[in-house]
Amino acid sequence: MIMTSIRPQRDVIGTTGQLCKAWEFDYHRATFYIQETETGYVVIEETRPRGNWRPVQPQRCQMVLAEFQRAQRARPR
């Protein structure tokens, strides 16, 4: 079983280079930052501890979003 954790939203630099709020989601030895937008969720991956960001590959994005939504439903309220 892969361990996941969701931390509260925090300020991060999004794919547009602007400051945004995003969930911090640990999944499969990576940290993903998931931003909710008007059209749905956008997944941003932290590639280096220094704050360099890049979009997640599209095929991986769907998997990460599915796991994020599953973990959100399982979270105690």
N, CA, C and O atoms as CSV, one atom per row, in Angstrom:
chain,resi,resn,atom,element,x,y,z
A,1,MET,N,N,0.833,-1.174,0.000
A,1,MET,CA,C,0.000,0.000,0.000
A,1,MET,C,C,0.888,1.251,0.000
A,1,MET,O,O,1.863,1.329,0.747
A,2,ILE,N,N,0.547,2.202,-0.824
A,2,ILE,CA,C,1.296,3.451,-0.914
A,2,ILE,C,C,0.732,4.430,0.111
A,2,ILE,O,O,-0.476,4.660,0.170
A,3,MET,N,N,1.619,4.997,0.909
A,3,MET,CA,C,1.192,5.958,1.923
A,3,MET,C,C,1.016,7.330,1.286
A,3,MET,O,O,1.817,7.758,0.454
A,4,THR,N,N,-0.045,8.004,1.695
A,4,THR,CA,C,-0.292,9.352,1.200
A,4,THR,C,C,-0.557,10.268,2.389
A,4,THR,O,O,-0.948,9.805,3.461
A,5,SER,N,N,-0.346,11.550,2.200
A,5,SER,CA,C,-0.747,12.527,3.203
A,5,SER,C,C,-1.092,13.828,2.494
A,5,SER,O,O,-0.499,14.190,1.478
A,6,ILE,N,N,-2.074,14.517,3.066
A,6,ILE,CA,C,-2.489,15.813,2.542
A,6,ILE,C,C,-2.267,16.832,3.637
A,6,ILE,O,O,-2.695,16.647,4.776
A,7,ARG,N,N,-1.592,17.911,3.279
A,7,ARG,CA,C,-1.403,18.998,4.225
A,7,ARG,C,C,-2.219,20.193,3.764
A,7,ARG,O,O,-2.519,20.318,2.577
A,8,PRO,N,N,-2.580,21.068,4.688
A,8,PRO,CA,C,-3.434,22.211,4.330
A,8,PRO,C,C,-2.842,23.060,3.213
A,8,PRO,O,O,-1.641,23.029,2.943
A,9,GLN,N,N,-3.730,23.819,2.572
A,9,GLN,CA,C,-3.299,24.673,1.478
A,9,GLN,C,C,-2.285,25.690,1.959
A,9,GLN,O,O,-2.351,26.181,3.086
A,10,ARG,N,N,-1.346,25.992,1.076
A,10,ARG,CA,C,-0.344,27.006,1.378
A,10,ARG,C,C,-0.008,27.750,0.094
A,10,ARG,O,O,-0.367,27.320,-1.002
A,11,ASP,N,N,0.681,28.861,0.246
A,11,ASP,CA,C,1.073,29.659,-0.914
A,11,ASP,C,C,2.234,28.997,-1.644
A,11,ASP,O,O,3.252,28.661,-1.040
A,12,VAL,N,N,2.069,28.818,-2.935
A,12,VAL,CA,C,3.125,28.270,-3.789
A,12,VAL,C,C,3.142,29.059,-5.094
A,12,VAL,O,O,2.209,29.808,-5.384
A,13,ILE,N,N,4.183,28.893,-5.866
A,13,ILE,CA,C,4.244,29.496,-7.191
A,13,ILE,C,C,3.708,28.479,-8.184
A,13,ILE,O,O,4.247,27.381,-8.324
A,14,GLY,N,N,2.644,28.858,-8.867
A,14,GLY,CA,C,1.981,27.959,-9.800
A,14,GLY,C,C,2.646,27.918,-11.163
A,14,GLY,O,O,3.707,28.504,-11.376
A,15,THR,N,N,2.001,27.218,-12.076
A,15,THR,CA,C,2.559,27.043,-13.419
A,15,THR,C,C,2.641,28.352,-14.194
A,15,THR,O,O,3.425,28.458,-15.137
A,16,THR,N,N,1.841,29.357,-13.811
A,16,THR,CA,C,1.883,30.644,-14.502
A,16,THR,C,C,2.927,31.573,-13.912
A,16,THR,O,O,3.133,32.675,-14.418
A,17,GLY,N,N,3.586,31.142,-12.848
A,17,GLY,CA,C,4.576,31.978,-12.189
A,17,GLY,C,C,3.972,32.901,-11.140
A,17,GLY,O,O,4.684,33.690,-10.520
A,18,GLN,N,N,2.655,32.802,-10.940
A,18,GLN,CA,C,1.954,33.616,-9.955
A,18,GLN,C,C,1.785,32.844,-8.653
A,18,GLN,O,O,1.761,31.613,-8.643
A,19,LEU,N,N,1.670,33.585,-7.559
A,19,LEU,CA,C,1.416,32.981,-6.257
A,19,LEU,C,C,-0.009,32.442,-6.228
A,19,LEU,O,O,-0.937,33.119,-6.670
A,20,CYS,N,N,-0.186,31.237,-5.713
A,20,CYS,CA,C,-1.514,30.642,-5.629
A,20,CYS,C,C,-1.585,29.766,-4.383
A,20,CYS,O,O,-0.560,29.460,-3.773
A,21,LYS,N,N,-2.798,29.364,-4.006
A,21,LYS,CA,C,-3.004,28.424,-2.910
A,21,LYS,C,C,-3.056,27.015,-3.494
A,21,LYS,O,O,-3.702,26.786,-4.516
A,22,ALA,N,N,-2.379,26.080,-2.846
A,22,ALA,CA,C,-2.390,24.705,-3.349
A,22,ALA,C,C,-2.287,23.729,-2.178
A,22,ALA,O,O,-1.648,24.010,-1.164
A,23,TRP,N,N,-2.934,22.574,-2.347
A,23,TRP,CA,C,-2.806,21.490,-1.375
A,23,TRP,C,C,-1.449,20.845,-1.565
A,23,TRP,O,O,-0.977,20.696,-2.692
A,24,GLU,N,N,-0.824,20.464,-0.471
A,24,GLU,CA,C,0.438,19.735,-0.523
A,24,GLU,C,C,0.098,18.257,-0.334
A,24,GLU,O,O,-0.444,17.876,0.704
A,25,PHE,N,N,0.406,17.433,-1.314
A,25,PHE,CA,C,0.011,16.030,-1.331
A,25,PHE,C,C,1.233,15.152,-1.532
A,25,PHE,O,O,1.863,15.189,-2.589
A,26,ASP,N,N,1.569,14.362,-0.520
A,26,ASP,CA,C,2.679,13.413,-0.623
A,26,ASP,C,C,2.129,12.103,-1.160
A,26,ASP,O,O,1.183,11.537,-0.613
A,27,TYR,N,N,2.736,11.634,-2.238
A,27,TYR,CA,C,2.282,10.402,-2.861
A,27,TYR,C,C,3.449,9.753,-3.589
A,27,TYR,O,O,4.107,10.378,-4.421
A,28,HIS,N,N,3.689,8.513,-3.266
A,28,HIS,CA,C,4.691,7.698,-3.955
A,28,HIS,C,C,6.046,8.396,-4.070
A,28,HIS,O,O,6.579,8.570,-5.167
A,29,ARG,N,N,6.585,8.786,-2.938
A,29,ARG,CA,C,7.919,9.394,-2.814
A,29,ARG,C,C,8.077,10.710,-3.577
A,29,ARG,O,O,9.185,11.070,-3.974
A,30,ALA,N,N,6.989,11.414,-3.776
A,30,ALA,CA,C,7.038,12.734,-4.415
A,30,ALA,C,C,6.036,13.638,-3.710
A,30,ALA,O,O,5.072,13.162,-3.110
A,31,THR,N,N,6.267,14.927,-3.785
A,31,THR,CA,C,5.315,15.892,-3.252
A,31,THR,C,C,4.690,16.634,-4.423
A,31,THR,O,O,5.382,17.184,-5.279
A,32,PHE,N,N,3.367,16.634,-4.435
A,32,PHE,CA,C,2.626,17.310,-5.490
A,32,PHE,C,C,1.860,18.462,-4.871
A,32,PHE,O,O,1.384,18.370,-3.740
A,33,TYR,N,N,1.745,19.531,-5.610
A,33,TYR,CA,C,0.958,20.671,-5.183
A,33,TYR,C,C,-0.235,20.748,-6.118
A,33,TYR,O,O,-0.078,20.856,-7.334
A,34,ILE,N,N,-1.432,20.692,-5.540
A,34,ILE,CA,C,-2.653,20.606,-6.322
A,34,ILE,C,C,-3.468,21.864,-6.093
A,34,ILE,O,O,-3.888,22.161,-4.974
A,35,GLN,N,N,-3.681,22.593,-7.168
A,35,GLN,CA,C,-4.402,23.851,-7.130
A,35,GLN,C,C,-5.799,23.644,-7.697
A,35,GLN,O,O,-5.958,23.025,-8.749
A,36,GLU,N,N,-6.815,24.159,-7.004
A,36,GLU,CA,C,-8.170,24.109,-7.528
A,36,GLU,C,C,-8.411,25.379,-8.341
A,36,GLU,O,O,-8.209,26.487,-7.845
A,37,THR,N,N,-8.838,25.213,-9.578
A,37,THR,CA,C,-9.097,26.356,-10.461
A,37,THR,C,C,-10.571,26.349,-10.861
A,37,THR,O,O,-11.330,25.472,-10.448
A,38,GLU,N,N,-10.963,27.315,-11.652
A,38,GLU,CA,C,-12.348,27.397,-12.126
A,38,GLU,C,C,-12.717,26.201,-12.997
A,38,GLU,O,O,-13.886,25.819,-13.053
A,39,THR,N,N,-11.755,25.617,-13.665
A,39,THR,CA,C,-12.032,24.500,-14.574
A,39,THR,C,C,-11.704,23.138,-13.980
A,39,THR,O,O,-11.840,22.128,-14.672
A,40,GLY,N,N,-11.283,23.076,-12.746
A,40,GLY,CA,C,-10.931,21.810,-12.113
A,40,GLY,C,C,-9.619,21.923,-11.365
A,40,GLY,O,O,-9.230,23.006,-10.926
A,41,TYR,N,N,-8.943,20.802,-11.224
A,41,TYR,CA,C,-7.680,20.769,-10.501
A,41,TYR,C,C,-6.494,20.843,-11.456
A,41,TYR,O,O,-6.541,20.321,-12.570
A,42,VAL,N,N,-5.436,21.496,-11.002
A,42,VAL,CA,C,-4.170,21.539,-11.728
A,42,VAL,C,C,-3.121,20.967,-10.790
A,42,VAL,O,O,-3.034,21.368,-9.629
A,43,VAL,N,N,-2.333,20.039,-11.286
A,43,VAL,CA,C,-1.305,19.406,-10.471
A,43,VAL,C,C,0.057,19.996,-10.817
A,43,VAL,O,O,0.438,20.073,-11.985
A,44,ILE,N,N,0.788,20.413,-9.773
A,44,ILE,CA,C,2.133,20.964,-9.940
A,44,ILE,C,C,3.062,20.067,-9.129
A,44,ILE,O,O,2.752,19.720,-7.989
A,45,GLU,N,N,4.191,19.694,-9.705
A,45,GLU,CA,C,5.129,18.823,-8.993
A,45,GLU,C,C,6.357,19.614,-8.568
A,45,GLU,O,O,6.932,20.361,-9.360
A,46,GLU,N,N,6.748,19.447,-7.323
A,46,GLU,CA,C,7.996,20.058,-6.867
A,46,GLU,C,C,9.128,19.133,-7.294
A,46,GLU,O,O,9.197,17.986,-6.852
A,47,THR,N,N,9.996,19.619,-8.134
A,47,THR,CA,C,11.063,18.763,-8.647
A,47,THR,C,C,12.345,18.886,-7.843
A,47,THR,O,O,13.157,17.961,-7.829
A,48,ARG,N,N,12.541,20.029,-7.164
A,48,ARG,CA,C,13.744,20.249,-6.360
A,48,ARG,C,C,13.371,21.020,-5.096
A,48,ARG,O,O,12.430,21.815,-5.104
A,49,PRO,N,N,14.101,20.787,-4.022
A,49,PRO,CA,C,13.803,21.492,-2.775
A,49,PRO,C,C,13.943,23.006,-2.885
A,49,PRO,O,O,13.383,23.731,-2.062
A,50,ARG,N,N,14.660,23.491,-3.860
A,50,ARG,CA,C,14.870,24.942,-3.992
A,50,ARG,C,C,13.663,25.659,-4.567
A,50,ARG,O,O,13.702,26.877,-4.741
A,51,GLY,N,N,12.598,24.940,-4.865
A,51,GLY,CA,C,11.384,25.582,-5.348
A,51,GLY,C,C,11.230,25.626,-6.852
A,51,GLY,O,O,10.430,26.415,-7.354
A,52,ASN,N,N,11.969,24.806,-7.596
A,52,ASN,CA,C,11.784,24.734,-9.046
A,52,ASN,C,C,10.550,23.882,-9.333
A,52,ASN,O,O,10.420,22.782,-8.798
A,53,TRP,N,N,9.661,24.374,-10.158
A,53,TRP,CA,C,8.389,23.704,-10.423
A,53,TRP,C,C,8.294,23.323,-11.891
A,53,TRP,O,O,8.907,23.958,-12.749
A,54,ARG,N,N,7.527,22.289,-12.169
A,54,ARG,CA,C,7.209,21.941,-13.551
A,54,ARG,C,C,5.888,21.189,-13.552
A,54,ARG,O,O,5.563,20.509,-12.579
A,55,PRO,N,N,5.130,21.301,-14.620
A,55,PRO,CA,C,3.870,20.550,-14.678
A,55,PRO,C,C,4.132,19.044,-14.680
A,55,PRO,O,O,5.167,18.581,-15.159
A,56,VAL,N,N,3.197,18.307,-14.147
A,56,VAL,CA,C,3.287,16.850,-14.137
A,56,VAL,C,C,2.920,16.337,-15.525
A,56,VAL,O,O,2.093,16.938,-16.210
A,57,GLN,N,N,3.522,15.240,-15.937
A,57,GLN,CA,C,3.194,14.627,-17.223
A,57,GLN,C,C,1.707,14.267,-17.241
A,57,GLN,O,O,1.192,13.774,-16.238
A,58,PRO,N,N,1.005,14.500,-18.354
A,58,PRO,CA,C,-0.450,14.297,-18.401
A,58,PRO,C,C,-0.925,12.917,-17.940
A,58,PRO,O,O,-1.919,12.827,-17.219
A,59,GLN,N,N,-0.249,11.852,-18.333
A,59,GLN,CA,C,-0.697,10.517,-17.934
A,59,GLN,C,C,-0.533,10.310,-16.423
A,59,GLN,O,O,-1.305,9.568,-15.816
A,60,ARG,N,N,0.444,10.945,-15.827
A,60,ARG,CA,C,0.669,10.830,-14.394
A,60,ARG,C,C,-0.303,11.731,-13.619
A,60,ARG,O,O,-0.687,11.421,-12.492
A,61,CYS,N,N,-0.685,12.825,-14.228
A,61,CYS,CA,C,-1.585,13.790,-13.611
A,61,CYS,C,C,-2.918,13.135,-13.233
A,61,CYS,O,O,-3.411,13.340,-12.123
A,62,GLN,N,N,-3.496,12.363,-14.126
A,62,GLN,CA,C,-4.770,11.700,-13.857
A,62,GLN,C,C,-4.664,10.749,-12.677
A,62,GLN,O,O,-5.566,10.694,-11.841
A,63,MET,N,N,-3.573,10.001,-12.601
A,63,MET,CA,C,-3.366,9.060,-11.509
A,63,MET,C,C,-3.241,9.805,-10.179
A,63,MET,O,O,-3.842,9.405,-9.181
A,64,VAL,N,N,-2.457,10.893,-10.167
A,64,VAL,CA,C,-2.249,11.664,-8.945
A,64,VAL,C,C,-3.559,12.297,-8.484
A,64,VAL,O,O,-3.866,12.279,-7.291
A,65,LEU,N,N,-4.337,12.858,-9.414
A,65,LEU,CA,C,-5.617,13.461,-9.044
A,65,LEU,C,C,-6.586,12.428,-8.474
A,65,LEU,O,O,-7.297,12.712,-7.510
A,66,ALA,N,N,-6.618,11.245,-9.057
A,66,ALA,CA,C,-7.493,10.191,-8.544
A,66,ALA,C,C,-7.093,9.809,-7.126
A,66,ALA,O,O,-7.961,9.638,-6.270
A,67,GLU,N,N,-5.810,9.672,-6.863
A,67,GLU,CA,C,-5.335,9.337,-5.521
A,67,GLU,C,C,-5.587,10.482,-4.541
A,67,GLU,O,O,-5.936,10.241,-3.385
A,68,PHE,N,N,-5.414,11.725,-4.993
A,68,PHE,CA,C,-5.670,12.887,-4.153
A,68,PHE,C,C,-7.137,12.924,-3.743
A,68,PHE,O,O,-7.443,13.139,-2.570
A,69,GLN,N,N,-8.046,12.718,-4.689
A,69,GLN,CA,C,-9.470,12.744,-4.376
A,69,GLN,C,C,-9.854,11.590,-3.463
A,69,GLN,O,O,-10.704,11.758,-2.588
A,70,ARG,N,N,-9.255,10.436,-3.645
A,70,ARG,CA,C,-9.500,9.292,-2.765
A,70,ARG,C,C,-9.016,9.611,-1.345
A,70,ARG,O,O,-9.707,9.315,-0.371
A,71,ALA,N,N,-7.842,10.207,-1.235
A,71,ALA,CA,C,-7.297,10.562,0.076
A,71,ALA,C,C,-8.139,11.652,0.745
A,71,ALA,O,O,-8.310,11.634,1.964
A,72,GLN,N,N,-8.664,12.595,-0.034
A,72,GLN,CA,C,-9.526,13.636,0.530
A,72,GLN,C,C,-10.789,13.039,1.127
A,72,GLN,O,O,-11.214,13.436,2.212
A,73,ARG,N,N,-11.390,12.089,0.424
A,73,ARG,CA,C,-12.611,11.449,0.930
A,73,ARG,C,C,-12.332,10.665,2.215
A,73,ARG,O,O,-13.199,10.579,3.085
A,74,ALA,N,N,-11.143,10.101,2.340
A,74,ALA,CA,C,-10.790,9.284,3.505
A,74,ALA,C,C,-10.370,10.119,4.710
A,74,ALA,O,O,-10.291,9.609,5.828
A,75,ARG,N,N,-10.099,11.413,4.479
A,75,ARG,CA,C,-9.659,12.299,5.566
A,75,ARG,C,C,-10.757,12.494,6.598
A,75,ARG,O,O,-11.925,12.658,6.244
A,76,PRO,N,N,-10.384,12.476,7.881
A,76,PRO,CA,C,-11.389,12.802,8.903
A,76,PRO,C,C,-11.786,14.268,8.777
A,76,PRO,O,O,-10.944,15.119,8.491
A,77,ARG,N,N,-13.025,14.555,8.984
A,77,ARG,CA,C,-13.534,15.929,8.870
A,77,ARG,C,C,-13.433,16.664,10.181
A,77,ARG,O,O,-13.817,17.830,10.266
